[in-house]
């Protein structure tokens, strides 16, 4: 099956190794996914401050988040958009709690997390704690992101993803 990746443009600038996750899912994925708003490379300190202040990121600065070094992507099953606030590109009035999500959406997060880990990425769904009682389900990162340069260089978008982007425009 060929899975679609919506808002692929939000992944522009991510480290080439990070983009392998999207390329492989587009070839082998069993459902469509979406790159979250602010889910790719973050370069605006104000965005990171807003996400950190709102409890959506444990990192207070761009230097200490893998998103600030091009080493992470936040991705979610397309059906999750019904539970994401409009201000973050979804269709809901507010964020839904984990308990409110249908089992299908939870299962899709888990499936994509297993896929990501099988390719060697670290999945935020495994992080259960005070900030994320059910894990940071959308988050996927390179295991060595701390070694990436800050600020990140401008990475080219792979030809395969440019073609996917063109086909969804």
N, CA, C and O of each residue as an XYZ file, in Angstrom:
676
protein
N       0.845     -1.186      0.000
C       0.000      0.000      0.000
C       0.882      1.238      0.000
O       1.970      1.236      0.577
N       0.418      2.277     -0.638
C       1.101      3.562     -0.608
C       0.324      4.495      0.301
O      -0.797      4.891     -0.018
N       0.913      4.844      1.424
C       0.262      5.755      2.362
C       0.560      7.196      1.960
O       1.654      7.514      1.496
N      -0.424      8.050      2.146
C      -0.228      9.471      1.878
C       0.358     10.137      3.122
O       0.129      9.698      4.249
N       1.118     11.204      2.890
C       1.658     12.012      3.975
C       1.188     13.435      3.731
O       1.682     14.118      2.834
N       0.238     13.873      4.528
C      -0.295     15.220      4.375
C       0.613     16.241      5.051
O       1.282     15.942      6.040
N       0.623     17.427      4.511
C       1.465     18.529      4.988
C       2.939     18.124      5.034
O       3.670     18.437      5.974
N       3.337     17.424      3.994
C       4.719     16.994      3.844
C       5.671     18.192      3.830
O       6.824     18.075      4.245
N       5.193     19.335      3.357
C       6.037     20.536      3.308
C       6.550     20.929      4.696
O       7.583     21.589      4.811
N       5.836     20.530      5.741
C       6.261     20.850      7.112
C       7.503     20.065      7.517
O       8.125     20.387      8.529
N       7.875     19.048      6.756
C       9.066     18.254      7.049
C      10.306     18.804      6.347
O      11.410     18.303      6.563
N      10.139     19.819      5.519
C      11.269     20.417      4.813
C      12.328     20.871      5.816
O      12.008     21.477      6.838
N      13.571     20.576      5.516
C      14.673     20.996      6.376
C      15.076     19.963      7.416
O      16.116     20.105      8.058
N      14.258     18.920      7.590
C      14.623     17.867      8.543
C      15.859     17.124      8.033
O      16.117     17.062      6.831
N      16.601     16.573      8.965
C      17.812     15.835      8.619
C      17.458     14.706      7.634
O      16.416     14.068      7.784
N      18.303     14.457      6.639
C      18.006     13.405      5.659
C      17.714     12.043      6.280
O      16.863     11.314      5.770
N      18.397     11.679      7.368
C      18.109     10.392      8.010
C      16.707     10.384      8.610
O      16.058      9.339      8.661
N      16.242     11.541      9.062
C      14.885     11.636      9.626
C      13.844     11.415      8.528
O      12.792     10.824      8.770
N      14.141     11.886      7.346
C      13.185     11.787      6.235
C      13.027     10.368      5.707
O      12.069     10.074      4.992
N      13.958      9.488      6.055
C      13.826      8.078      5.673
C      12.523      7.512      6.242
O      11.870      6.687      5.604
N      12.154      7.954      7.431
C      10.905      7.492      8.048
C       9.709      7.794      7.139
O       8.839      6.945      6.951
N       9.671      8.986      6.586
C       8.558      9.362      5.700
C       8.604      8.601      4.375
O       7.576      8.153      3.867
N       9.792      8.463      3.832
C       9.930      7.742      2.555
C       9.461      6.298      2.721
O       8.686      5.795      1.908
N       9.930      5.639      3.770
C       9.560      4.238      3.983
C       8.076      4.083      4.288
O       7.446      3.144      3.802
N       7.501      4.993      5.088
C       6.065      4.899      5.382
C       5.250      5.113      4.111
O       4.226      4.456      3.917
N       5.685      6.014      3.251
C       4.938      6.251      2.003
C       4.892      4.994      1.146
O       3.950      4.805      0.376
N       5.890      4.139      1.269
C       5.943      2.900      0.491
C       5.211      1.751      1.178
O       4.560      0.943      0.515
N       5.316      1.675      2.512
C       4.840      0.490      3.220
C       3.731      0.751      4.235
O       3.199     -0.192      4.821
N       3.378      2.015      4.450
C       2.395      2.346      5.476
C       1.005      1.812      5.182
O       0.632      1.610      4.026
N       0.254      1.589      6.232
C      -1.096      1.025      6.099
C      -2.199      2.054      6.307
O      -3.379      1.728      6.176
N      -1.829      3.299      6.633
C      -2.804      4.383      6.764
C      -2.082      5.707      6.510
O      -0.854      5.780      6.565
N      -2.854      6.734      6.237
C      -2.283      8.046      5.944
C      -1.878      8.751      7.235
O      -2.499      8.576      8.284
N      -0.810      9.561      7.128
C      -0.344     10.330      8.270
C      -0.242     11.805      7.891
O      -0.356     12.175      6.723
N      -0.027     12.629      8.903
C       0.071     14.075      8.718
C       1.276     14.578      9.508
O       1.493     14.164     10.647
N       2.055     15.466      8.904
C       3.118     16.144      9.649
C       2.432     17.266     10.424
O       1.757     18.116      9.842
N       2.613     17.256     11.735
C       1.937     18.221     12.605
C       2.429     19.644     12.365
O       3.570     19.857     11.954
N       1.559     20.612     12.628
C       1.976     22.006     12.614
C       3.070     22.157     13.671
O       2.913     21.687     14.798
N       4.156     22.800     13.318
C       5.338     22.952     14.181
C       5.996     21.601     14.459
O       6.779     21.473     15.400
N       5.679     20.592     13.640
C       6.193     19.246     13.871
C       7.478     18.912     13.151
O       7.976     17.792     13.258
N       8.021     19.867     12.420
C       9.286     19.638     11.732
C      10.394     20.431     12.398
O      10.472     20.503     13.625
N      11.253     21.029     11.577
C      12.346     21.846     12.100
C      11.755     23.136     12.664
O      10.923     23.786     12.032
N      12.201     23.487     13.859
C      11.759     24.741     14.480
C      12.931     25.708     14.494
O      14.026     25.386     14.955
N      12.670     26.901     13.975
C      13.707     27.932     13.933
C      13.299     29.197     14.672
O      14.129     30.075     14.904
N      12.041     29.295     15.039
C      11.523     30.487     15.712
C      11.497     30.251     17.225
O      10.721     29.423     17.702
N      12.330     30.965     17.984
C      12.335     30.778     19.437
C      10.960     31.033     20.072
O      10.621     30.415     21.081
N      10.176     31.933     19.490
C       8.839     32.226     20.018
C       7.912     31.024     19.932
O       7.103     30.798     20.832
N       8.022     30.255     18.857
C       7.204     29.044     18.707
C       7.588     28.036     19.782
O       6.719     27.431     20.409
N       8.896     27.855     19.997
C       9.335     26.901     21.019
C       8.881     27.344     22.413
O       8.475     26.515     23.228
N       8.950     28.635     22.682
C       8.484     29.165     23.973
C       6.996     28.899     24.148
O       6.554     28.501     25.226
N       6.223     29.118     23.086
C       4.779     28.873     23.142
C       4.487     27.394     23.389
O       3.643     27.066     24.222
N       5.166     26.506     22.684
C       4.935     25.077     22.849
C       5.366     24.607     24.239
O       4.687     23.795     24.866
N       6.483     25.118     24.705
C       6.975     24.751     26.031
C       6.031     25.275     27.120
O       5.694     24.554     28.059
N       5.614     26.523     26.984
C       4.708     27.130     27.970
C       3.351     26.466     28.005
O       2.686     26.466     29.040
N       2.928     25.894     26.878
C       1.633     25.222     26.803
C       1.701     23.742     27.147
O       0.700     23.035     27.030
N       2.856     23.270     27.566
C       3.002     21.870     27.945
C       3.135     20.912     26.773
O       3.037     19.697     26.947
N       3.359     21.459     25.563
C       3.458     20.604     24.383
C       4.892     20.239     24.043
O       5.132     19.456     23.123
N       5.844     20.795     24.771
C       7.251     20.450     24.590
C       7.923     20.556     25.944
O       7.685     21.503     26.694
N       8.756     19.589     26.251
C       9.500     19.621     27.509
C      10.734     20.519     27.389
O      11.358     20.856     28.395
N      11.083     20.903     26.165
C      12.275     21.714     25.927
C      11.932     23.199     25.938
O      10.975     23.628     25.293
N      12.719     23.979     26.675
C      12.432     25.404     26.778
C      13.077     26.232     25.671
O      12.640     27.352     25.406
N      14.124     25.690     25.011
C      14.795     26.434     23.938
C      14.985     25.547     22.719
O      14.888     24.322     22.801
N      15.254     26.179     21.596
C      15.489     25.435     20.356
C      16.731     24.557     20.445
O      16.778     23.483     19.845
N      17.724     25.004     21.181
C      18.976     24.248     21.271
C      18.801     22.911     21.973
O      19.554     21.973     21.710
N      17.819     22.809     22.861
C      17.665     21.576     23.643
C      16.500     20.706     23.180
O      16.131     19.754     23.867
N      15.922     21.021     22.031
C      14.906     20.151     21.432
C      15.464     19.575     20.132
O      16.153     20.282     19.397
N      15.181     18.310     19.838
C      15.644     17.762     18.555
C      15.026     18.496     17.365
O      15.589     18.486     16.270
N      13.873     19.131     17.572
C      13.259     19.900     16.482
C      14.132     21.100     16.107
O      14.140     21.515     14.948
N      14.862     21.657     17.066
C      15.738     22.789     16.806
C      17.026     22.410     16.101
O      17.773     23.277     15.647
N      17.287     21.099     16.008
C      18.491     20.601     15.333
C      18.146     19.757     14.107
O      19.013     19.077     13.558
N      16.893     19.798     13.679
C      16.413     19.071     12.490
C      16.400     17.565     12.700
O      16.429     16.804     11.732
N      16.358     17.121     13.970
C      16.442     15.701     14.259
C      15.161     15.059     14.753
O      15.211     13.998     15.375
N      14.003     15.675     14.492
C      12.737     15.090     14.949
C      11.589     15.520     14.042
O      11.640     16.549     13.369
N      10.555     14.690     14.056
C       9.296     15.006     13.377
C       8.150     14.580     14.282
O       8.219     13.543     14.942
N       7.101     15.386     14.305
C       5.854     15.020     14.980
C       4.865     14.628     13.891
O       4.541     15.427     13.012
N       4.391     13.389     13.961
C       3.536     12.815     12.919
C       2.348     12.135     13.576
O       2.479     11.513     14.631
N       1.186     12.259     12.943
C       0.033     11.579     13.521
C      -0.858     10.984     12.446
O      -0.855     11.436     11.301
N      -1.621      9.966     12.824
C      -2.568      9.385     11.865
C      -3.558     10.456     11.413
O      -3.945     11.324     12.195
N      -3.951     10.388     10.178
C      -4.851     11.391      9.621
C      -6.136     11.523     10.440
O      -6.644     12.633     10.599
N      -6.669     10.422     10.960
C      -7.888     10.472     11.759
C      -7.757     11.267     13.038
O      -8.766     11.673     13.615
N      -6.529     11.502     13.499
C      -6.299     12.266     14.729
C      -6.666     13.740     14.546
O      -6.932     14.432     15.529
N      -6.686     14.230     13.305
C      -7.018     15.643     13.056
C      -8.377     16.032     13.627
O      -8.595     17.199     13.952
N      -9.282     15.087     13.753
C     -10.596     15.373     14.330
C     -10.495     15.729     15.813
O     -11.448     16.247     16.395
N      -9.342     15.453     16.424
C      -9.151     15.684     17.862
C      -8.095     16.752     18.155
O      -7.692     16.950     19.301
N      -7.656     17.437     17.094
C      -6.646     18.491     17.199
C      -7.350     19.845     17.056
O      -8.198     20.004     16.178
N      -7.013     20.816     17.902
C      -7.659     22.136     17.787
C      -7.406     22.800     16.436
O      -6.372     22.584     15.803
N      -8.356     23.601     16.014
C      -8.238     24.322     14.737
C      -6.981     25.180     14.707
O      -6.362     25.335     13.654
N      -6.598     25.740     15.853
C      -5.404     26.591     15.908
C      -4.117     25.811     15.603
O      -3.075     26.413     15.342
N      -4.187     24.486     15.636
C      -3.046     23.649     15.297
C      -3.314     22.824     14.041
O      -2.685     21.785     13.837
N      -4.239     23.277     13.200
C      -4.475     22.640     11.908
C      -5.496     21.524     11.904
O      -5.677     20.867     10.879
N      -6.173     21.289     13.026
C      -7.163     20.220     13.101
C      -8.576     20.723     12.935
O      -8.809     21.795     12.377
N      -9.519     19.934     13.427
C     -10.935     20.255     13.264
C     -11.681     20.425     14.580
O     -12.890     20.657     14.574
N     -10.982     20.313     15.710
C     -11.644     20.336     17.018
C     -11.540     21.706     17.681
O     -10.721     22.543     17.300
N     -12.388     21.908     18.678
C     -12.362     23.149     19.444
C     -11.254     23.111     20.503
O     -10.779     24.158     20.941
N     -10.842     21.905     20.913
C      -9.812     21.763     21.955
C      -9.085     20.442     21.748
O      -9.533     19.585     20.986
N      -7.960     20.288     22.435
C      -7.246     19.014     22.397
C      -8.078     17.952     23.093
O      -8.662     18.212     24.144
N      -8.137     16.787     22.533
C      -8.823     15.659     23.168
C      -7.844     14.966     24.113
O      -6.639     14.934     23.865
N      -8.369     14.426     25.175
C      -7.522     13.647     26.078
C      -7.288     12.270     25.453
O      -8.015     11.856     24.550
N      -6.275     11.575     25.942
C      -5.986     10.232     25.447
C      -7.204      9.334     25.624
O      -7.513      8.519     24.755
N      -7.886      9.481     26.742
C      -9.055      8.645     27.041
C     -10.193      8.879     26.045
O     -11.014      7.990     25.816
N     -10.239     10.071     25.458
C     -11.311     10.396     24.507
C     -11.042      9.870     23.089
O     -11.947      9.841     22.254
N      -9.820      9.463     22.827
C      -9.489      9.012     21.477
C     -10.054      7.626     21.202
O     -10.003      6.754     22.070
N     -10.592      7.414     20.003
C     -11.055      6.075     19.638
C      -9.881      5.088     19.637
O      -8.735      5.475     19.407
N     -10.172      3.840     19.891
C      -9.137      2.811     19.927
C      -8.371      2.737     18.615
O      -7.166      2.482     18.620
N      -9.050      2.955     17.484
C      -8.381      2.921     16.184
C      -7.224      3.920     16.140
O      -6.137      3.581     15.670
N      -7.440      5.128     16.616
C      -6.388      6.156     16.590
C      -5.237      5.739     17.501
O      -4.073      5.873     17.124
N      -5.545      5.240     18.681
C      -4.494      4.765     19.600
C      -3.687      3.642     18.949
O      -2.459      3.617     19.031
N      -4.390      2.720     18.307
C      -3.715      1.599     17.647
C      -2.824      2.082     16.503
O      -1.736      1.544     16.295
N      -3.276      3.090     15.766
C      -2.474      3.619     14.665
C      -1.218      4.316     15.186
O      -0.142      4.162     14.606
N      -1.342      5.074     16.266
C      -0.144      5.665     16.872
C       0.845      4.560     17.244
O       2.038      4.672     16.965
N       0.347      3.492     17.876
C       1.213      2.390     18.303
C       1.856      1.700     17.096
O       3.045      1.381     17.127
N       1.082      1.471     16.042
C       1.624      0.822     14.842
C       2.728      1.665     14.224
O       3.785      1.151     13.860
N       2.476      2.961     14.109
C       3.478      3.835     13.514
C       4.709      3.922     14.424
O       5.838      3.984     13.937
N       4.493      3.926     15.734
C       5.615      3.925     16.673
C       6.484      2.689     16.521
O       7.710      2.791     16.530
N       5.869      1.529     16.381
C       6.629      0.282     16.182
C       7.414      0.335     14.871
O       8.566     -0.095     14.808
N       6.777      0.867     13.831
C       7.428      1.007     12.532
C       8.661      1.910     12.661
O       9.737      1.583     12.161
N       8.490      3.031     13.328
C       9.568      3.991     13.526
C      10.734      3.360     14.287
O      11.892      3.509     13.896
N      10.426      2.664     15.359
C      11.465      2.017     16.166
C      12.188      0.923     15.377
O      13.396      0.741     15.526
N      11.452      0.202     14.544
C      12.068     -0.857     13.729
C      13.083     -0.272     12.750
O      14.019     -0.957     12.339
N      12.897      0.991     12.378
C      13.846      1.665     11.484
C      14.983      2.340     12.259
O      15.864      2.956     11.659
N      14.960      2.224     13.585
C      16.048      2.768     14.389
C      15.806      4.128     15.006
O      16.730      4.730     15.554
N      14.574      4.628     14.927
C      14.255      5.922     15.528
C      13.795      5.743     16.966
O      13.397      4.648     17.365
N      13.851      6.813     17.740
C      13.318      6.826     19.094
C      11.894      7.386     19.004
O      11.660      8.412     18.365
N      10.950      6.698     19.650
C       9.540      7.094     19.611
C       9.103      7.660     20.955
O       9.314      7.048     22.002
N       8.494      8.834     20.906
C       8.017      9.491     22.114
C       6.881      8.766     22.813
O       6.598      9.055     23.975
N       6.229      7.846     22.147
C       5.152      7.086     22.771
C       5.645      6.206     23.913
O       4.854      5.748     24.738
N       6.963      5.971     23.956
C       7.545      5.178     25.035
C       7.824      6.008     26.285
O       8.163      5.455     27.331
N       7.687      7.321     26.187
C       8.019      8.201     27.306
C       6.788      8.435     28.161
O       5.990      9.327     27.872
N       6.635      7.674     29.169
C       5.502      7.852     30.072
C       6.031      8.527     31.328
O       6.961      8.035     31.967
N       5.431      9.658     31.672
C       5.880     10.397     32.845
C       4.933     11.530     33.157
O       3.818     11.586     32.639
N       5.385     12.435     34.010
C       4.545     13.548     34.455
C       4.077     14.415     33.286
O       2.893     14.738     33.183
N       5.006     14.789     32.409
C       4.635     15.653     31.275
C       3.794     14.921     30.237
O       2.926     15.517     29.600
N       4.054     13.638     30.071
C       3.351     12.852     29.064
C       2.863     11.546     29.682
O       3.521     10.516     29.535
N       1.722     11.569     30.371
C       1.258     10.344     31.036
C       0.972      9.196     30.073
O       0.970      8.035     30.482
N       0.730      9.503     28.801
C       0.496      8.463     27.792
C       1.569      8.477     26.716
O       1.373      7.933     25.629
N       2.691      9.094     27.015
C       3.771      9.210     26.044
C       3.523     10.367     25.092
O       2.406     10.875     24.994
N       4.565     10.779     24.397
C       4.461     11.825     23.374
C       4.265     11.101     22.043
O       5.192     10.969     21.244
N       3.044     10.639     21.829
C       2.716      9.742     20.720
C       3.181     10.223     19.341
O       3.688      9.406     18.572
N       3.034     11.504     18.990
C       3.418     11.924     17.633
C       4.924     12.036     17.390
O       5.351     12.108     16.238
N       5.732     12.052     18.446
C       7.148     12.415     18.340
C       8.041     11.244     17.929
O       7.959     10.148     18.484
N       8.905     11.514     16.929
C       9.896     10.545     16.442
C      11.197     11.311     16.267
O      11.205     12.404     15.701
N      12.313     10.736     16.756
C      13.577     11.470     16.685
C      14.748     10.549     16.395
O      14.683      9.338     16.609
N      15.821     11.154     15.901
C      17.077     10.451     15.723
C      17.669     10.186     17.102
O      17.589     11.042     17.983
N      18.256      9.025     17.296
C      18.808      8.693     18.610
C      20.034      9.539     18.954
O      20.375      9.680     20.128
N      20.692     10.095     17.954
C      21.887     10.908     18.196
C      21.659     12.392     17.895
O      22.597     13.098     17.523
N      20.436     12.861     18.050
C      20.120     14.241     17.676
C      20.974     15.267     18.417
O      21.227     16.348     17.885
N      21.423     14.954     19.632
C      22.225     15.910     20.400
C      23.553     16.218     19.711
O      24.160     17.258     19.967
N      24.005     15.317     18.836
C      25.263     15.534     18.122
C      25.083     16.349     16.845
O      26.065     16.712     16.198
N      23.842     16.636     16.483
C      23.595     17.432     15.274
C      23.931     18.890     15.557
O      23.803     19.344     16.694
N      24.358     19.625     14.537
C      24.733     21.026     14.753
C      23.538     21.915     15.098
O      22.409     21.671     14.671
N      23.825     22.949     15.884
C      22.821     23.966     16.178
C      23.437     25.318     15.886
O      24.540     25.607     16.349
N      22.745     26.149     15.127
C      21.526     25.835     14.385
C      21.835     24.858     13.254
O      22.981     24.730     12.823
N      20.794     24.170     12.779
C      21.033     23.162     11.740
C      21.341     23.801     10.392
O      20.890     24.910     10.102
N      22.111     23.098      9.573
C      22.311     23.575      8.198
C      21.016     23.407      7.403
O      20.043     22.834      7.893
N      21.019     23.906      6.196
C      19.872     23.717      5.314
C      20.055     22.390      4.583
O      20.943     22.238      3.744
N      19.189     21.433      4.924
C      19.267     20.127      4.273
C      18.348     20.114      3.054
O      17.250     20.670      3.081
N      18.813     19.474      1.994
C      18.003     19.342      0.775
C      16.862     18.350      1.025
O      16.995     17.405      1.803
N      15.755     18.591      0.354
C      14.615     17.684      0.418
C      14.849     16.592     -0.628
O      15.114     16.912     -1.786
N      14.758     15.316     -0.255
C      15.018     14.236     -1.224
C      14.062     14.279     -2.414
O      12.906     14.683     -2.290
N      14.566     13.858     -3.552
C      13.782     13.836     -4.789
C      12.496     13.032     -4.597
O      11.439     13.430     -5.087
N      12.580     11.901     -3.884
C      11.391     11.080     -3.656
C      10.288     11.858     -2.940
O       9.108     11.712     -3.256
N      10.686     12.688     -1.969
C       9.672     13.458     -1.244
C       9.182     14.648     -2.062
O       8.017     15.032     -1.955
N      10.049     15.231     -2.871
C       9.606     16.316     -3.768
C       8.527     15.782     -4.695
O       7.540     16.470     -4.955
N       8.703     14.562     -5.200
C       7.710     13.953     -6.092
C       6.396     13.704     -5.347
O       5.319     13.941     -5.895
N       6.481     13.230     -4.105
C       5.265     13.023     -3.303
C       4.561     14.342     -3.045
O       3.336     14.431     -3.124
N       5.339     15.356     -2.740
C       4.778     16.677     -2.476
C       4.060     17.217     -3.706
O       2.967     17.773     -3.601
N       4.674     17.052     -4.859
C       4.072     17.501     -6.119
C       2.776     16.742     -6.418
O       1.833     17.307     -6.973
N       2.737     15.471     -6.050
C       1.536     14.671     -6.361
C       0.364     14.983     -5.441
O      -0.774     14.637     -5.757
N       0.623     15.635     -4.300
C      -0.473     15.961     -3.379
C      -0.891     17.424     -3.482
O      -1.833     17.844     -2.810
N      -0.203     18.205     -4.314
C      -0.560     19.621     -4.454
C      -1.712     19.826     -5.384
O      -2.131     20.962     -5.606
